[in-house]
């Protein structure tokens, strides 16, 4: 097990690359979900505003 983690002296580089990749992927998913939710909220407000405008006309 220690040999897998150490990887012939390159373990710190390999595992830090895996860690950084994992963090970037998590950030991408989180930012995408946040952007999607903001877009949904914006569209919901526009639809409510448009339907209120039509109802008052």
PyMOL Python script that loads the backbone (N, CA, C, O; Angstrom):
from pymol import cmd

cmd.read_pdbstr("""\
ATOM      1  N   UNK A   1       0.829  -1.193   0.000  1.00  0.00           N
ATOM      2  CA  UNK A   1       0.000   0.000   0.000  1.00  0.00           C
ATOM      3  C   UNK A   1       0.876   1.259   0.000  1.00  0.00           C
ATOM      4  O   UNK A   1       0.584   2.223  -0.708  1.00  0.00           O
ATOM      5  N   UNK A   2       1.933   1.244   0.786  1.00  0.00           N
ATOM      6  CA  UNK A   2       2.815   2.407   0.860  1.00  0.00           C
ATOM      7  C   UNK A   2       3.488   2.660  -0.487  1.00  0.00           C
ATOM      8  O   UNK A   2       3.729   3.809  -0.858  1.00  0.00           O
ATOM      9  N   UNK A   3       3.789   1.591  -1.216  1.00  0.00           N
ATOM     10  CA  UNK A   3       4.412   1.745  -2.537  1.00  0.00           C
ATOM     11  C   UNK A   3       3.461   2.412  -3.525  1.00  0.00           C
ATOM     12  O   UNK A   3       3.886   3.199  -4.371  1.00  0.00           O
ATOM     13  N   UNK A   4       2.181   2.096  -3.415  1.00  0.00           N
ATOM     14  CA  UNK A   4       1.187   2.726  -4.292  1.00  0.00           C
ATOM     15  C   UNK A   4       1.112   4.226  -4.004  1.00  0.00           C
ATOM     16  O   UNK A   4       1.044   5.042  -4.923  1.00  0.00           O
ATOM     17  N   UNK A   5       1.125   4.572  -2.733  1.00  0.00           N
ATOM     18  CA  UNK A   5       1.060   5.986  -2.352  1.00  0.00           C
ATOM     19  C   UNK A   5       2.354   6.711  -2.717  1.00  0.00           C
ATOM     20  O   UNK A   5       2.314   7.851  -3.179  1.00  0.00           O
ATOM     21  N   UNK A   6       3.480   6.072  -2.517  1.00  0.00           N
ATOM     22  CA  UNK A   6       4.778   6.703  -2.781  1.00  0.00           C
ATOM     23  C   UNK A   6       5.068   6.802  -4.285  1.00  0.00           C
ATOM     24  O   UNK A   6       5.658   7.783  -4.737  1.00  0.00           O
ATOM     25  N   UNK A   7       4.657   5.791  -5.059  1.00  0.00           N
ATOM     26  CA  UNK A   7       4.805   5.738  -6.516  1.00  0.00           C
ATOM     27  C   UNK A   7       6.226   6.017  -6.981  1.00  0.00           C
ATOM     28  O   UNK A   7       6.445   6.819  -7.889  1.00  0.00           O
ATOM     29  N   UNK A   8       7.160   5.369  -6.372  1.00  0.00           N
ATOM     30  CA  UNK A   8       8.547   5.479  -6.812  1.00  0.00           C
ATOM     31  C   UNK A   8       9.124   6.881  -6.674  1.00  0.00           C
ATOM     32  O   UNK A   8       9.993   7.271  -7.454  1.00  0.00           O
ATOM     33  N   UNK A   9       8.652   7.643  -5.690  1.00  0.00           N
ATOM     34  CA  UNK A   9       9.173   8.982  -5.475  1.00  0.00           C
ATOM     35  C   UNK A   9       8.358  10.086  -6.142  1.00  0.00           C
ATOM     36  O   UNK A   9       8.594  11.271  -5.904  1.00  0.00           O
ATOM     37  N   UNK A  10       7.396   9.692  -6.977  1.00  0.00           N
ATOM     38  CA  UNK A  10       6.577  10.671  -7.693  1.00  0.00           C
ATOM     39  C   UNK A  10       5.185  10.825  -7.090  1.00  0.00           C
ATOM     40  O   UNK A  10       4.339  11.531  -7.640  1.00  0.00           O
ATOM     41  N   UNK A  11       4.953  10.176  -5.984  1.00  0.00           N
ATOM     42  CA  UNK A  11       3.626  10.181  -5.366  1.00  0.00           C
ATOM     43  C   UNK A  11       3.105  11.565  -5.044  1.00  0.00           C
ATOM     44  O   UNK A  11       1.924  11.844  -5.252  1.00  0.00           O
ATOM     45  N   UNK A  12       3.962  12.436  -4.540  1.00  0.00           N
ATOM     46  CA  UNK A  12       3.481  13.779  -4.178  1.00  0.00           C
ATOM     47  C   UNK A  12       3.001  14.542  -5.408  1.00  0.00           C
ATOM     48  O   UNK A  12       2.032  15.297  -5.331  1.00  0.00           O
ATOM     49  N   UNK A  13       3.664  14.352  -6.529  1.00  0.00           N
ATOM     50  CA  UNK A  13       3.241  15.029  -7.757  1.00  0.00           C
ATOM     51  C   UNK A  13       1.947  14.423  -8.294  1.00  0.00           C
ATOM     52  O   UNK A  13       1.028  15.136  -8.697  1.00  0.00           O
ATOM     53  N   UNK A  14       1.899  13.092  -8.291  1.00  0.00           N
ATOM     54  CA  UNK A  14       0.720  12.399  -8.826  1.00  0.00           C
ATOM     55  C   UNK A  14      -0.508  12.698  -7.983  1.00  0.00           C
ATOM     56  O   UNK A  14      -1.555  13.058  -8.520  1.00  0.00           O
ATOM     57  N   UNK A  15      -0.390  12.552  -6.658  1.00  0.00           N
ATOM     58  CA  UNK A  15      -1.552  12.749  -5.798  1.00  0.00           C
ATOM     59  C   UNK A  15      -1.979  14.218  -5.740  1.00  0.00           C
ATOM     60  O   UNK A  15      -3.167  14.514  -5.613  1.00  0.00           O
ATOM     61  N   UNK A  16      -1.019  15.133  -5.832  1.00  0.00           N
ATOM     62  CA  UNK A  16      -1.420  16.548  -5.866  1.00  0.00           C
ATOM     63  C   UNK A  16      -2.136  16.862  -7.179  1.00  0.00           C
ATOM     64  O   UNK A  16      -3.061  17.675  -7.196  1.00  0.00           O
ATOM     65  N   UNK A  17      -1.722  16.230  -8.278  1.00  0.00           N
ATOM     66  CA  UNK A  17      -2.413  16.428  -9.563  1.00  0.00           C
ATOM     67  C   UNK A  17      -3.827  15.867  -9.499  1.00  0.00           C
ATOM     68  O   UNK A  17      -4.773  16.492  -9.980  1.00  0.00           O
ATOM     69  N   UNK A  18      -3.967  14.671  -8.896  1.00  0.00           N
ATOM     70  CA  UNK A  18      -5.308  14.108  -8.717  1.00  0.00           C
ATOM     71  C   UNK A  18      -6.159  15.009  -7.842  1.00  0.00           C
ATOM     72  O   UNK A  18      -7.325  15.257  -8.151  1.00  0.00           O
ATOM     73  N   UNK A  19      -5.590  15.498  -6.759  1.00  0.00           N
ATOM     74  CA  UNK A  19      -6.330  16.372  -5.851  1.00  0.00           C
ATOM     75  C   UNK A  19      -6.766  17.658  -6.517  1.00  0.00           C
ATOM     76  O   UNK A  19      -7.912  18.081  -6.372  1.00  0.00           O
ATOM     77  N   UNK A  20      -5.861  18.277  -7.243  1.00  0.00           N
ATOM     78  CA  UNK A  20      -6.202  19.519  -7.933  1.00  0.00           C
ATOM     79  C   UNK A  20      -7.270  19.286  -8.995  1.00  0.00           C
ATOM     80  O   UNK A  20      -8.183  20.098  -9.148  1.00  0.00           O
ATOM     81  N   UNK A  21      -7.162  18.195  -9.721  1.00  0.00           N
ATOM     82  CA  UNK A  21      -8.166  17.859 -10.725  1.00  0.00           C
ATOM     83  C   UNK A  21      -9.524  17.657 -10.075  1.00  0.00           C
ATOM     84  O   UNK A  21     -10.536  18.126 -10.594  1.00  0.00           O
ATOM     85  N   UNK A  22      -9.555  16.967  -8.950  1.00  0.00           N
ATOM     86  CA  UNK A  22     -10.806  16.732  -8.237  1.00  0.00           C
ATOM     87  C   UNK A  22     -11.427  18.048  -7.773  1.00  0.00           C
ATOM     88  O   UNK A  22     -12.637  18.240  -7.893  1.00  0.00           O
ATOM     89  N   UNK A  23     -10.611  18.943  -7.248  1.00  0.00           N
ATOM     90  CA  UNK A  23     -11.110  20.247  -6.792  1.00  0.00           C
ATOM     91  C   UNK A  23     -11.670  21.048  -7.972  1.00  0.00           C
ATOM     92  O   UNK A  23     -12.731  21.661  -7.861  1.00  0.00           O
ATOM     93  N   UNK A  24     -10.957  21.039  -9.092  1.00  0.00           N
ATOM     94  CA  UNK A  24     -11.422  21.780 -10.272  1.00  0.00           C
ATOM     95  C   UNK A  24     -12.736  21.202 -10.783  1.00  0.00           C
ATOM     96  O   UNK A  24     -13.641  21.953 -11.146  1.00  0.00           O
ATOM     97  N   UNK A  25     -12.848  19.884 -10.816  1.00  0.00           N
ATOM     98  CA  UNK A  25     -14.095  19.264 -11.264  1.00  0.00           C
ATOM     99  C   UNK A  25     -15.246  19.593 -10.322  1.00  0.00           C
ATOM    100  O   UNK A  25     -16.349  19.894 -10.779  1.00  0.00           O
ATOM    101  N   UNK A  26     -15.007  19.542  -9.019  1.00  0.00           N
ATOM    102  CA  UNK A  26     -16.051  19.912  -8.065  1.00  0.00           C
ATOM    103  C   UNK A  26     -16.470  21.368  -8.237  1.00  0.00           C
ATOM    104  O   UNK A  26     -17.660  21.681  -8.207  1.00  0.00           O
ATOM    105  N   UNK A  27     -15.502  22.251  -8.415  1.00  0.00           N
ATOM    106  CA  UNK A  27     -15.815  23.667  -8.615  1.00  0.00           C
ATOM    107  C   UNK A  27     -16.617  23.867  -9.899  1.00  0.00           C
ATOM    108  O   UNK A  27     -17.533  24.688  -9.933  1.00  0.00           O
ATOM    109  N   UNK A  28     -16.282  23.130 -10.945  1.00  0.00           N
ATOM    110  CA  UNK A  28     -17.013  23.242 -12.208  1.00  0.00           C
ATOM    111  C   UNK A  28     -18.464  22.812 -12.037  1.00  0.00           C
ATOM    112  O   UNK A  28     -19.378  23.483 -12.517  1.00  0.00           O
ATOM    113  N   UNK A  29     -18.671  21.697 -11.356  1.00  0.00           N
ATOM    114  CA  UNK A  29     -20.041  21.225 -11.118  1.00  0.00           C
ATOM    115  C   UNK A  29     -20.805  22.228 -10.270  1.00  0.00           C
ATOM    116  O   UNK A  29     -21.951  22.555 -10.577  1.00  0.00           O
ATOM    117  N   UNK A  30     -20.183  22.716  -9.208  1.00  0.00           N
ATOM    118  CA  UNK A  30     -20.853  23.658  -8.321  1.00  0.00           C
ATOM    119  C   UNK A  30     -21.196  24.965  -9.042  1.00  0.00           C
ATOM    120  O   UNK A  30     -22.307  25.477  -8.905  1.00  0.00           O
ATOM    121  N   UNK A  31     -20.252  25.497  -9.804  1.00  0.00           N
ATOM    122  CA  UNK A  31     -20.508  26.744 -10.531  1.00  0.00           C
ATOM    123  C   UNK A  31     -21.577  26.567 -11.600  1.00  0.00           C
ATOM    124  O   UNK A  31     -22.379  27.472 -11.832  1.00  0.00           O
ATOM    125  N   UNK A  32     -21.595  25.417 -12.248  1.00  0.00           N
ATOM    126  CA  UNK A  32     -22.609  25.149 -13.263  1.00  0.00           C
ATOM    127  C   UNK A  32     -23.988  25.066 -12.632  1.00  0.00           C
ATOM    128  O   UNK A  32     -24.947  25.625 -13.164  1.00  0.00           O
ATOM    129  N   UNK A  33     -24.099  24.379 -11.509  1.00  0.00           N
ATOM    130  CA  UNK A  33     -25.387  24.288 -10.812  1.00  0.00           C
ATOM    131  C   UNK A  33     -25.852  25.662 -10.344  1.00  0.00           C
ATOM    132  O   UNK A  33     -27.033  25.994 -10.443  1.00  0.00           O
ATOM    133  N   UNK A  34     -24.919  26.452  -9.836  1.00  0.00           N
ATOM    134  CA  UNK A  34     -25.276  27.796  -9.368  1.00  0.00           C
ATOM    135  C   UNK A  34     -25.745  28.665 -10.529  1.00  0.00           C
ATOM    136  O   UNK A  34     -26.723  29.401 -10.399  1.00  0.00           O
ATOM    137  N   UNK A  35     -25.059  28.584 -11.649  1.00  0.00           N
ATOM    138  CA  UNK A  35     -25.443  29.355 -12.825  1.00  0.00           C
ATOM    139  C   UNK A  35     -26.810  28.925 -13.342  1.00  0.00           C
ATOM    140  O   UNK A  35     -27.625  29.763 -13.730  1.00  0.00           O
ATOM    141  N   UNK A  36     -27.059  27.625 -13.347  1.00  0.00           N
ATOM    142  CA  UNK A  36     -28.354  27.117 -13.786  1.00  0.00           C
ATOM    143  C   UNK A  36     -29.469  27.628 -12.886  1.00  0.00           C
ATOM    144  O   UNK A  36     -30.524  28.037 -13.372  1.00  0.00           O
ATOM    145  N   UNK A  37     -29.241  27.607 -11.575  1.00  0.00           N
ATOM    146  CA  UNK A  37     -30.255  28.092 -10.645  1.00  0.00           C
ATOM    147  C   UNK A  37     -30.500  29.590 -10.820  1.00  0.00           C
ATOM    148  O   UNK A  37     -31.645  30.037 -10.755  1.00  0.00           O
ATOM    149  N   UNK A  38     -29.449  30.364 -11.038  1.00  0.00           N
ATOM    150  CA  UNK A  38     -29.613  31.793 -11.269  1.00  0.00           C
ATOM    151  C   UNK A  38     -30.398  32.052 -12.548  1.00  0.00           C
ATOM    152  O   UNK A  38     -31.243  32.946 -12.585  1.00  0.00           O
ATOM    153  N   UNK A  39     -30.129  31.285 -13.588  1.00  0.00           N
ATOM    154  CA  UNK A  39     -30.846  31.437 -14.846  1.00  0.00           C
ATOM    155  C   UNK A  39     -32.316  31.079 -14.674  1.00  0.00           C
ATOM    156  O   UNK A  39     -33.195  31.769 -15.191  1.00  0.00           O
ATOM    157  N   UNK A  40     -32.578  29.999 -13.948  1.00  0.00           N
ATOM    158  CA  UNK A  40     -33.973  29.624 -13.681  1.00  0.00           C
ATOM    159  C   UNK A  40     -34.695  30.721 -12.912  1.00  0.00           C
ATOM    160  O   UNK A  40     -35.833  31.059 -13.238  1.00  0.00           O
ATOM    161  N   UNK A  41     -34.054  31.275 -11.904  1.00  0.00           N
ATOM    162  CA  UNK A  41     -34.667  32.342 -11.122  1.00  0.00           C
ATOM    163  C   UNK A  41     -34.940  33.569 -11.995  1.00  0.00           C
ATOM    164  O   UNK A  41     -36.005  34.179 -11.899  1.00  0.00           O
ATOM    165  N   UNK A  42     -33.985  33.924 -12.838  1.00  0.00           N
ATOM    166  CA  UNK A  42     -34.155  35.077 -13.717  1.00  0.00           C
ATOM    167  C   UNK A  42     -35.318  34.851 -14.686  1.00  0.00           C
ATOM    168  O   UNK A  42     -36.123  35.756 -14.905  1.00  0.00           O
ATOM    169  N   UNK A  43     -35.411  33.666 -15.261  1.00  0.00           N
ATOM    170  CA  UNK A  43     -36.498  33.360 -16.190  1.00  0.00           C
ATOM    171  C   UNK A  43     -37.843  33.331 -15.482  1.00  0.00           C
ATOM    172  O   UNK A  43     -38.848  33.774 -16.039  1.00  0.00           O
ATOM    173  N   UNK A  44     -37.870  32.818 -14.269  1.00  0.00           N
ATOM    174  CA  UNK A  44     -39.113  32.801 -13.496  1.00  0.00           C
ATOM    175  C   UNK A  44     -39.593  34.221 -13.227  1.00  0.00           C
ATOM    176  O   UNK A  44     -40.781  34.516 -13.352  1.00  0.00           O
ATOM    177  N   UNK A  45     -38.657  35.106 -12.853  1.00  0.00           N
ATOM    178  CA  UNK A  45     -39.036  36.507 -12.624  1.00  0.00           C
ATOM    179  C   UNK A  45     -39.550  37.152 -13.903  1.00  0.00           C
ATOM    180  O   UNK A  45     -40.527  37.901 -13.869  1.00  0.00           O
ATOM    181  N   UNK A  46     -38.898  36.867 -15.041  1.00  0.00           N
ATOM    182  CA  UNK A  46     -39.362  37.433 -16.315  1.00  0.00           C
ATOM    183  C   UNK A  46     -40.748  36.937 -16.683  1.00  0.00           C
ATOM    184  O   UNK A  46     -41.590  37.712 -17.138  1.00  0.00           O
ATOM    185  N   UNK A  47     -40.988  35.645 -16.488  1.00  0.00           N
ATOM    186  CA  UNK A  47     -42.300  35.091 -16.814  1.00  0.00           C
ATOM    187  C   UNK A  47     -43.380  35.675 -15.915  1.00  0.00           C
ATOM    188  O   UNK A  47     -44.475  35.992 -16.379  1.00  0.00           O
ATOM    189  N   UNK A  48     -43.076  35.818 -14.634  1.00  0.00           N
ATOM    190  CA  UNK A  48     -44.053  36.422 -13.719  1.00  0.00           C
ATOM    191  C   UNK A  48     -44.325  37.876 -14.091  1.00  0.00           C
ATOM    192  O   UNK A  48     -45.468  38.333 -14.046  1.00  0.00           O
ATOM    193  N   UNK A  49     -43.274  38.595 -14.456  1.00  0.00           N
ATOM    194  CA  UNK A  49     -43.432  39.984 -14.848  1.00  0.00           C
ATOM    195  C   UNK A  49     -44.247  40.091 -16.135  1.00  0.00           C
ATOM    196  O   UNK A  49     -45.112  40.959 -16.253  1.00  0.00           O
ATOM    197  N   UNK A  50     -43.973  39.216 -17.092  1.00  0.00           N
ATOM    198  CA  UNK A  50     -44.700  39.239 -18.367  1.00  0.00           C
ATOM    199  C   UNK A  50     -46.155  38.876 -18.164  1.00  0.00           C
ATOM    200  O   UNK A  50     -47.027  39.487 -18.782  1.00  0.00           O
ATOM    201  N   UNK A  51     -46.449  37.889 -17.306  1.00  0.00           N
ATOM    202  CA  UNK A  51     -47.830  37.502 -17.098  1.00  0.00           C
ATOM    203  C   UNK A  51     -48.566  38.579 -16.306  1.00  0.00           C
ATOM    204  O   UNK A  51     -49.761  38.780 -16.521  1.00  0.00           O
ATOM    205  N   UNK A  52     -47.887  39.275 -15.395  1.00  0.00           N
ATOM    206  CA  UNK A  52     -48.523  40.363 -14.646  1.00  0.00           C
ATOM    207  C   UNK A  52     -48.811  41.528 -15.589  1.00  0.00           C
ATOM    208  O   UNK A  52     -49.841  42.188 -15.458  1.00  0.00           O
ATOM    209  N   UNK A  53     -47.927  41.782 -16.520  1.00  0.00           N
ATOM    210  CA  UNK A  53     -48.132  42.858 -17.487  1.00  0.00           C
ATOM    211  C   UNK A  53     -49.317  42.555 -18.394  1.00  0.00           C
ATOM    212  O   UNK A  53     -50.127  43.439 -18.675  1.00  0.00           O
ATOM    213  N   UNK A  54     -49.423  41.320 -18.852  1.00  0.00           N
ATOM    214  CA  UNK A  54     -50.536  40.902 -19.705  1.00  0.00           C
ATOM    215  C   UNK A  54     -51.845  40.957 -18.950  1.00  0.00           C
ATOM    216  O   UNK A  54     -52.870  41.323 -19.526  1.00  0.00           O
ATOM    217  N   UNK A  55     -51.839  40.602 -17.672  1.00  0.00           N
ATOM    218  CA  UNK A  55     -53.058  40.602 -16.879  1.00  0.00           C
ATOM    219  C   UNK A  55     -53.564  42.014 -16.621  1.00  0.00           C
ATOM    220  O   UNK A  55     -54.772  42.233 -16.528  1.00  0.00           O
ATOM    221  N   UNK A  56     -52.662  42.958 -16.506  1.00  0.00           N
ATOM    222  CA  UNK A  56     -53.065  44.339 -16.233  1.00  0.00           C
ATOM    223  C   UNK A  56     -53.471  45.089 -17.499  1.00  0.00           C
ATOM    224  O   UNK A  56     -54.070  46.161 -17.418  1.00  0.00           O
ATOM    225  N   UNK A  57     -53.150  44.532 -18.670  1.00  0.00           N
ATOM    226  CA  UNK A  57     -53.493  45.221 -19.931  1.00  0.00           C
ATOM    227  C   UNK A  57     -54.915  44.998 -20.353  1.00  0.00           C
ATOM    228  O   UNK A  57     -55.340  45.512 -21.387  1.00  0.00           O
TER     229      UNK A  57
END
""", "prot")
cmd.dss("prot")
cmd.show_as("cartoon", "prot")
cmd.util.cbc("prot")
cmd.orient("prot")
